[in-house]
Amino acid sequence: AEIGDGIALVSGLARALVNELLEFEGGLCGIVFDLEQGRLGVVLLGSAIHIVPGSDVRRTGRVASVPVGPTLLGRVVNALGQPLDRRPAFASERRRPIEVEALGILERAPVVRPLATGLKAIDAVVPIGLGQRELIIGDRQTGKTSIAVDTILNQKATDVLCIYCAIGQRGDAVAKVIGAIRAGGMMDRTVVVTAGDEEAPGLAFIAPYAAMSMAESLANRGQDVLIVMDDLTHHAHSYRELSLLLRRPPGREAFPGDIFYVHARLLERAGQFAQAVGGGSITALPVVETQAGNLSAYIPTNLISITDGQIYLAPRLVRRNQFPAIDLGVSVSRVGGKAQSPAFRDVAGNLRVTLSQFEELEEFARFGTRLDSDTRKRLARGAAVRAALRQPERDPMPAAEQLAVLLSALEGLLDGMDEMATDLAMEKIRCAVRRDAGTLLDLIASGRRVGAEDRNWIVAAARRALAESEHANGTVP
């Protein structure tokens, strides 16, 4: 028939079905995408270098599937579930179709448990619950992958299993992520699924579906699973490429008309599931890239409407060296607040308002207007709170330490400090909390609210830590 870049047009298989797996000469497989009069549009799952017009093709009677189960943990596989880490083949060959219908509403349960990311700006202001779908969105080089990797590393203290799905990424970028996960001690509880930018677009298209099937297999066992899809912009581009090659009608921005359904049917498979179907959960963190901060582009708006909130990374915050560069004015969590502990809600409830008022005052102060003492104090407090939200890569922070640092900033203990002094003060507060974390951990775990006595105790402990530091440095006589 006809061979294209990643697709083939096949004739003579009148009884083939949509999504059926076909096998070409040499073992290359393809998926039936289009059924037309007298021919089939097939997406190839590999290089077509050995396929020529006239090659034999046969039906398999199967749909595309991948190996699933706990044996995949600690492994690096491609979109077909084949190992890429030069280790032995999988002991178990249980397989699951990559396309599975999402569970219905009666087979789901409310999102009531938090997923700790270890990032203050997320856990305090944009909390994520187990079973939620939270979009990570931002321009190139704003730290989207770093947030996802830090979230994976923070699961070392939990029972959550992780799947990292790299779609259309460069090989060195994927190797860097694998190295970070391995260095953080999470590789044994993580599956890495990768479809590189040099591979066939068909593999990039099926990769997130394959990763989701692996996640579902673990969730059916009652496990909590975190799946990162990095990123769905490349996924949409691969689907657009395949659709245009198969002569499907283009729509807005040349994407096919069903691109919304392509992502919706993928992300709807995540959720918190009822005990009748295992009681596990799949928390999805899809990543999408914007151009020049344009949130109203086609793919970003689609994904914002499908997911339960978004974490927006702003280039202007990157330029200010504010990492993670999360814009709290645009970021939102539509579900995770119900899963957030009351202690976090009490401490961080006014954080978003405090920062937005500070930024307005900061803009006003740039005009050089003479400011009264109250305004100067509010500016100092806002700057301290913003500085307290800074966090380096690969340093996820336990909940008790987050609570103490944020409360210290809100109570004015970090006012007037420069960047280096703030970082040092936060480290001293964290050390103090680690020495006596039991009280704070009990407060968070019990579901109690932070009363005046609790607040005074935390602030007093932070003051003592800072005072001890000043005595040690000789700054206090």
Long-range contacts (C-beta under 8 A, 24 or more apart in sequence): 1-39, 1-53, 2-53, 3-48, 3-51, 3-52, 3-53, 4-245, 5-48, 5-201, 5-241, 5-245, 6-43, 6-44, 6-48, 6-200, 6-201, 6-202, 6-241, 6-242, 6-245, 7-33, 7-41, 7-42, 7-43, 7-44, 7-202, 7-242, 7-245, 7-246, 8-42, 8-44, 8-48, 8-51, 8-57, 9-39, 9-40, 9-41, 9-42, 10-39, 10-40, 10-42, 10-57, 11-38, 11-39, 11-40, 12-57, 13-40, 13-57, 13-59, 15-59, 16-40, 16-59, 19-63, 19-64, 19-99, 20-59, 20-60, 20-61, 20-62, 20-63, 21-60, 21-62, 21-63, 21-64, 22-57, 22-58, 22-59, 22-60, 23-57, 23-58, 23-59, 23-60, 24-51, 24-55, 24-56, 24-57, 25-50, 25-51, 25-55, 25-56, 25-57, 26-50, 26-51, 29-60, 29-64, 29-80, 30-57, 30-202, 31-64, 31-202, 31-206, 33-242, 33-246, 34-246, 34-248, 41-246, 41-247, 43-201, 43-202, 43-205, 43-242, 43-246, 44-200, 44-202, 45-79, 45-80, 45-200, 45-202, 45-203, 45-206, 46-199, 46-200, 46-202, 46-203, 47-200, 48-200, 63-97, 63-98, 63-99, 64-97, 64-98, 64-99, 64-206, 65-95, 65-96, 65-97, 65-98, 65-213, 66-95, 66-96, 66-98, 66-210, 66-213, 66-214, 67-92, 67-93, 67-94, 67-95, 68-94, 68-95, 68-96, 68-213, 68-214, 68-216, 68-217, 68-218, 69-94, 69-217, 69-218, 70-218, 70-221, 72-191, 72-214, 73-161, 73-188, 73-189, 73-190, 73-191, 74-187, 74-188, 74-189, 74-190, 74-191, 75-191, 75-192, 76-178, 76-192, 76-194, 77-191, 77-192, 77-193, 77-194, 78-193, 78-194, 78-195, 78-199, 78-203, 79-193, 79-194, 79-195, 79-203, 79-204, 79-206, 79-207, 79-210, 80-203, 80-206, 80-210, 81-210, 81-214, 84-194, 94-217, 96-213, 96-214, 96-216, 96-217, 97-213, 98-206, 98-209, 98-210, 98-212, 98-213, 99-209, 99-265, 100-212, 100-213, 100-216, 100-269, 102-265, 102-268, 102-269, 102-271, 103-269, 103-271, 103-273, 103-277, 106-274, 107-273, 107-274, 107-276, 107-277, 108-271, 108-272, 108-273, 108-274, 109-272, 109-273, 109-274, 109-275, 109-279, 110-272, 110-338, 111-272, 111-335, 111-336, 111-338, 111-339, 112-272, 112-338, 112-339, 113-224, 113-272, 113-281, 113-339, 114-336, 114-339, 114-340, 114-341, 115-151, 115-160, 115-226, 115-283, 115-336, 115-339, 116-154, 116-155, 116-157, 116-158, 116-398, 116-399, 117-147, 117-150, 117-151, 117-154, 117-396, 118-150, 118-151, 118-153, 118-154, 118-395, 118-396, 118-397, 118-398, 119-147, 119-150, 119-151, 119-154, 119-324, 119-391, 119-396, 119-397, 120-388, 120-389, 120-391, 120-397, 120-402, 120-405, 120-406, 121-324, 121-326, 121-328, 121-389, 121-391, 122-147, 122-311, 122-324, 122-326, 123-340, 123-344, 123-399, 123-402, 124-344, 124-347, 124-348, 124-351, 124-402, 124-406, 125-326, 125-328, 125-331, 125-348, 125-351, 125-352, 126-309, 126-311, 126-326, 126-328, 126-331, 126-332, 126-333, 126-336, 127-333, 127-336, 127-337, 127-339, 127-340, 127-344, 128-283, 128-285, 128-309, 128-333, 128-336, 128-339, 129-272, 129-283, 129-335, 129-336, 129-338, 129-339, 129-340, 130-160, 130-224, 130-272, 130-281, 130-283, 130-339, 131-270, 131-271, 131-272, 131-273, 131-281, 131-282, 131-283, 132-270, 132-283, 132-284, 132-308, 132-309, 132-333, 132-335, 132-336, 132-339, 133-267, 133-270, 133-283, 133-284, 133-286, 133-306, 133-307, 133-308, 134-283, 134-284, 134-285, 134-307, 134-308, 134-309, 134-310, 134-311, 134-333, 134-336, 135-285, 135-286, 135-287, 135-288, 135-303, 135-304, 135-307, 135-309, 135-310, 135-311, 136-285, 136-286, 136-287, 136-288, 136-310, 136-311, 136-313, 137-287, 137-288, 137-289, 137-290, 137-295, 137-300, 137-303, 137-304, 137-310, 137-311, 137-312, 137-313, 138-289, 138-290, 138-312, 138-313, 138-314, 138-315, 138-325, 139-289, 139-290, 139-291, 139-292, 139-293, 139-313, 139-315, 140-289, 141-318, 142-313, 142-314, 142-315, 142-318, 142-325, 143-313, 143-318, 143-323, 143-324, 143-325, 143-393, 144-230, 144-231, 144-287, 144-289, 144-313, 145-173, 145-177, 145-230, 145-287, 146-324, 146-393, 147-311, 147-313, 147-324, 147-326, 148-228, 148-230, 148-285, 148-287, 149-177, 149-180, 149-181, 149-394, 150-393, 150-394, 150-395, 150-396, 151-226, 151-228, 151-285, 151-396, 152-181, 152-184, 152-186, 152-190, 152-226, 152-228, 153-180, 153-181, 153-184, 153-185, 153-186, 153-394, 153-396, 154-396, 155-186, 155-189, 155-226, 156-184, 156-185, 156-186, 157-398, 158-224, 159-223, 159-224, 160-224, 160-225, 160-226, 160-283, 161-189, 161-190, 161-218, 161-223, 161-224, 161-225, 161-226, 162-186, 162-189, 162-190, 162-191, 162-225, 162-226, 162-227, 162-228, 163-190, 163-191, 163-192, 163-193, 163-211, 163-214, 163-215, 163-225, 163-226, 163-227, 163-228, 164-190, 164-191, 164-192, 164-193, 164-228, 164-230, 165-192, 165-193, 165-194, 165-207, 165-208, 165-211, 165-227, 165-228, 165-229, 165-230, 166-192, 166-193, 166-194, 166-195, 166-196, 166-207, 166-230, 167-195, 167-204, 167-207, 167-208, 167-229, 167-230, 167-231, 167-232, 167-234, 167-235, 167-238, 168-195, 168-196, 168-197, 168-204, 168-231, 168-234, 168-235, 168-237, 168-238, 169-194, 169-196, 169-197, 169-230, 169-234, 170-196, 170-197, 171-196, 171-198, 180-394, 183-394, 184-394, 197-234, 201-238, 201-241, 201-242, 202-238, 202-242, 204-234, 204-235, 204-238, 205-235, 205-238, 205-239, 205-242, 207-235, 208-232, 208-235, 208-266, 209-266, 212-266, 212-269, 212-270, 212-282, 215-270, 215-282, 216-269, 216-282, 218-280, 219-273, 219-278, 219-280, 219-281, 219-282, 220-277, 220-278, 220-280, 221-278, 221-280, 222-278, 222-279, 222-280, 223-280, 224-280, 224-281, 224-283, 225-280, 225-281, 225-282, 225-283, 226-283, 226-285, 227-270, 227-282, 227-283, 227-284, 227-285, 228-285, 228-287, 229-284, 229-285, 229-286, 229-287, 230-287, 231-286, 231-287, 231-288, 231-289, 232-263, 232-286, 232-287, 232-288, 232-299, 232-303, 233-287, 233-288, 233-289, 233-299, 235-263, 236-262, 236-263, 236-299, 252-298, 253-297, 253-298, 255-298, 255-299, 259-298, 259-299, 259-302, 260-302, 260-306, 263-302, 263-303, 263-306, 264-306, 267-303, 267-306, 267-307, 268-306, 295-330, 308-333, 308-334, 308-335, 308-336, 309-333, 309-334, 309-335, 309-336, 322-386, 322-389, 322-390, 323-390, 323-391, 323-392, 323-393, 324-391, 326-389, 328-352, 328-355, 328-356, 329-355, 329-356, 329-359, 341-399, 341-444, 341-445, 341-447, 342-447, 342-448, 342-449, 342-450, 343-403, 343-443, 343-444, 343-448, 343-449, 343-450, 344-399, 344-402, 344-403, 344-444, 346-449, 346-450, 347-403, 347-406, 347-407, 347-410, 347-450, 348-406, 350-410, 351-385, 351-406, 351-410, 354-381, 354-382, 354-385, 354-410, 355-382, 355-385, 355-386, 357-382, 358-382, 358-383, 358-385, 358-386, 377-415, 380-415, 380-416, 381-410, 381-412, 381-415, 384-409, 384-412, 384-414, 384-415, 384-416, 384-417, 384-422, 385-409, 385-410, 387-414, 387-417, 387-419, 387-422, 388-414, 388-422, 388-426, 390-422, 390-423, 397-430, 398-437, 399-440, 399-441, 399-444, 400-433, 400-437, 400-440, 400-441, 400-444, 401-429, 401-430, 401-433, 401-434, 401-437, 403-440, 403-444, 403-458, 404-429, 404-430, 404-432, 404-433, 404-440, 404-458, 404-461, 404-462, 405-429, 405-430, 407-455, 407-458, 407-459, 407-462, 408-458, 408-459, 408-462, 411-455, 411-459, 413-459, 413-462, 413-463, 413-466, 424-469, 425-466, 425-469, 428-465, 428-466, 428-468, 428-469, 429-462, 429-465, 429-466, 431-465, 432-461, 432-462, 432-464, 432-465, 433-461, 436-461
